[in-house]
Amino acid sequence: MSTPFEALIRNTLSEISEEASPVNLTTRALNLAHRRRKTTVVLGAVAAVAAVLISAPLALAAADRGTPPAAPSPAAPSPSPAAPFPSPAAPSPSRAAPSPSPAAPSPSPSAPMNMPSPSPRR
């Protein structure tokens, strides 16, 4: 039981379908699936390489925290300071031992010491 309006729509759609030419979409669908698969594999490989490149230095840095950093080598050897007083071969009881000059700077390292910063524990 259909109404005349439904019959008219049915006939019109049948006529339109007879005019349409058949199209094979298999090749296009297969090419699209192949392209998606290739893109997924390439992006997965790129993500894996990025994860390794990011995590390797962090893992090495975490593993090296137990060893102290190497002391930097001086660029040029520093000359030893000259003694302000000549030292006698044998100390005499009448002469007191010379005291170091207060104006002479005390030896200090040329570079600041590298101390590891505390990291938050998780």
Number of C-alpha atoms within 10 A of each C-alpha: 5 6 7 9 8 11 12 11 10 11 11 11 11 11 10 9 11 9 8 8 6 8 6 7 8 9 9 10 11 11 11 12 12 12 11 12 12 12 12 12 11 12 12 12 12 12 12 12 12 11 11 12 11 11 12 11 11 12 10 10 11 10 10 11 11 9 7 10 12 7 9 11 9 10 7 6 7 8 6 6 8 7 9 11 11 8 10 8 6 6 10 9 7 6 7 8 12 10 8 10 10 7 6 9 7 6 7 7 7 11 10 8 10 11 8 10 7 6 6 5 4 3
